[in-house]
Amino acid sequence: MPDAVQLILCTCPDRNSAETIARLLVSEGLAACVNIAPNLISIYSWQGQIESAEECLLLIKARQDNYPAIETAICKHHPYDLPEIIAISVQQGLPDYLNWINSCPAK
């Protein structure tokens, strides 16, 4: 694999905020593709309480070197005080698909 690719996970409180962030990342060339998985139920501990919420999950496919700019963009536009942003390195995948991700340079 010539360049490192990663999958970044980010939850959003609703479809509108998920689409806003997804479109921003793709239009700025920071991500090649963002999938939005709706109707995710999250159960988590927050400020000493057990909470649950319906959220949308962003599956962001991007070059690893774009991570700092992606993190900055999400933090700037996300409605949560502490957004979930988790990056997972892609070890293997269809070579043509990974090459396509790497061909999407930042603008």
Helices and strands as residue ranges (DSSP letters): E 5-12, H 15-27, E 33-46, E 49-63, G 64-66, H 67-77, E 86-89, H 95-102
